Amino acid sequence: MTRRLLPGAALALLFVACCTATFAADSPAASRTLLIRNATVHAATDDGRPLPATDLLLRDGRIAAIGPRLAAPADAAVIEAAGRPVTPGIFGGLGRIGLEEIGLESSTGDYAQRLGQMRPEFDVTLAYNPESMSLGIHRANGITFSVLAPSSESGGSLVSGLGAVVALDGSAPAAPRALFVDLGGDANRLAGGSRAAQFMLLRQAIVEARAPNLVIVHDERLLTPSGRQVLLEFLQGSGPFVFDVDRAADIRQVIALAQREKLRAVIRGGVEAWRVGAELAAAKIPVILDPLENLPYSFDGLGASLESAARLHAAGVVIAFSMRSAEVHDAGKLRQAAGNAVAHGLPWPAALAAVTRAPAEIFGAGERFGVLAPGRVADLVLWSGDPLDVTSLPDLVVAGGVVQPAQSRHTALRDRYQERLGRGAAR
Amino acid sequence: MIRTCHRPATRFVLGSVAALTLAGCAATPRVDSAPATPAPAVPAPYPSTYVAPAAVPVLIRGAVVLTGTGARLDNTDVLLANGRVSAVGPSLTAPAGARVIEARGKWVTPGLIDVHSHLGVYPSPEVAAHDDGNEATNPSTAQVWAEHSVWPQDPGFEAALAGGVTTLQVLPGSANLIGGRSVVLKNVNAATYQGMKFPDAPQGLKMACGENPKRVYGSRRQSPATRMGNVAGWRAQWIEAQEYARDQALYESRRAAGARDARPVKRDLRLETLAAALRGEIRVHHHCYRADEMAIVLDLAKEFGYRVTAFHHAVEAYKISNLLADNGTCAAMWADWWGFKMESYDGIPENIALVDGAPGSCAIVHSDSPEGIQRLNQEAAKAMAYSQRMGRPIAPEHAIRWITTHAARAIGVDERTGSLEPGKMADVVVWSGNPFSTRALAEQVFIDGALRLDRNAPRREPESDLLLGQPIVEAARTGSTP
């Protein structure tokens, strides 16, 4: 097979060549200047229309200006976007990027505790490995941030632990700002075989946390002292409780719990959340869902529908997307999932927000990720076409103010074997 | 390599009966209808009861047609009549009473085919009672047939139909070295699996490499516990199968010669399957991720004289694309799965395109997933995008083969479906636009000429009995809230 470079591929290579010299990758200073000219800018600041024929000026790792016909500073490298879209860096979902190298190898996976105890203080960010090969792969595909999310596994607890937003530029995760809780039929194994016991145990834990001086017989304690402290901080508003729950009836219980305890709730999974859209909107509870989930994988999700996202949006619920599977490779599927939500009725800008602004805001990182605005750290992607279509790929990725290499372990493998194929030697 | 001849050469038959049992099909004129062994006294058990319903002729007008044979025909009509593709061409005339679909701006493809599904054997909901995909009680369970586990009420079938899938192969799982027989189904709603069974499609044999068998049995302190144990396990099975096939052949030859004392071989379901696989009557579909293990399996097949029809989950197929092509072995792949187990660590999104780039190759996009089977077109589109990025653009008329003709070839139904050629089954999808995009939806899906899905006239009720009469399901279909 002859190797033929398309104009598009050639341009992409050119961009990398131009930009590594200026807005250098691996250069923390990133002091040079980059002008992206004539892009269609989807700032994701609201659900409005994109800005056509717009320039973005990046300087010192930040967005210096967004507007038409910006003057190119003398030191600027210029990229002609020719109308291609620019979006904020894409969200990688709630998952295990940097927490798991290989799915089935438990020695490489740190996303769950199996101590047999309720440990809200289990802080999964401590296990984060910014050098995991998956970061470079996802970054090259336009994903610039995700949420390190603990999960509940057999031998663990229905309170999964603490997680946080992380930039996929190799920097350290943010302080843990979300507490994860697993509810519903699949959590029965963690709570004595009943979802009623799940709510009972949560209530008991909350009572313990709110009354640190309460004398409890040691054997009947659910929480350690540090667990009580962490739970209390969240009850006092230090971050959201992320409830992994699907059945409409359970979601109603969560809404009631949130109101009773005055805690900030987020629904994750939410297969049947569309059924209680009005109540969720009234309670200002966002929903993080997998918009491809349309089959009744369990009896908690008989009401699964491809129109979930569109219905929740129409009801006024803030939505974000995350794949149900927390497999590391599935982070790359979020754009596809968002595009499918559009194919099933969700307005395009809302779908983009669900993989940019919304998740950033839900996890307290709205100042850093999810929108394009002057003054912000540059985290953006120039796309070959519609960013919510599977046919589009990034032509340029800037994360943490640094132009990212298009190379990753994947492209290294690709190049090695494409060369062998070219010689008829892939054997 | 014997491309057009599915049956393998006779290498495995070492005894004097070789010439009697199997004339090498490349060496002698092939008689398609003649089985390698005499017809059984009784018809094939568990026969298909599927009968295509009568349907009016259908004229699809003015579409972009991807034939599945490598052609793209713009502004072209497709005529379906009597359950068959009747004509493909410009300005066809609608027969009396035909349904006419104005399809300008729309795309038409053959019905999609998934060579790797567990719908029905691992159905939704995934309750313990539905765990019917792995007979994980012995490393070789060649005696089990996936079709005997298929639950026709799996809601996944209807969801796959909405993704344009008209034919699928359902396989046993991969816990075992030899998992059992697969079945090819038409994606039609029926109360029994026999009502879905693709008439006269060959069965497949599911085999599995690598981590799964050695993990399942190794954790029980049984063999196989290692990859070398895997290979020893397969070899032991094939040795038994060779002996069994030899005894079968000897009996048949003696019977044919009129020997009165000829005694039939005692029936053994496991060995019947394996012997039929050695004879090429059952196609070998081998779950295998790593390139080095695929190469071992190709040598295993040479040792015992059979062909590997396809490697499934062939995550590292790109490392040996020339070797696979030279062996005439297809690779069925995901677009972008990697890292979920050690043997998938080297998966790259260019896998499909690199396999496709080898001369004589047979790349297939498969799902292995109730979600993925709904979007085989999008999976293929991802592979196209990454291929373009590495400087190898792939046209839609070519990529469609990964999910139609190549798939049909692997499961042995390519002479009847998988392409839009006159005389083929009228398994056809009308897409709202270019199917290699996220937004395109299957608007109409025909199976044997019968309209099975029409997005303009959605079904009032779910096809699956499980979902019927469930208040939340009814609400989900209409979006009503209390």
Interface residues (C-beta under 8 A of the other chain):
Chain A: M1 R3 R4 L5 L6 G8 A9 A12 E101 I102 G103 L104 E105 S134 A248 E272 W274 R275 V276 G277 A278 L292 E293 N294 L295 P296 Y297 S298 F299 G301 L302 G303 A304 S305 E307 R311 A315 E327 V328 H329 G332 K333 Q336 G339 N340 V342 A343 D386 L388 D389 V390 T391 S392 L393 H410 L413 R414 Y417 Q418 R420 L421 G424 A425 A426 R427
Chain B: S124 P125 E126 V127 P155 G156 A159 E211 R215 Y318 K319 I320 S321 N322 L323 D326 D336 W337 W338 G339 F340 K341 M342 S344 Y345 D346 G347 I348 P349 E350 L354 G357 A358 P370 E371 Q374 R375 Q378 A381 K382 M384 A385 Y386 Q388 R389 M390 G391 R392 P393 F436 S437 T438 R439 A440 L441 L466 L467 Q470 I472 V473 A475 A476 R477 G479 T481 P482
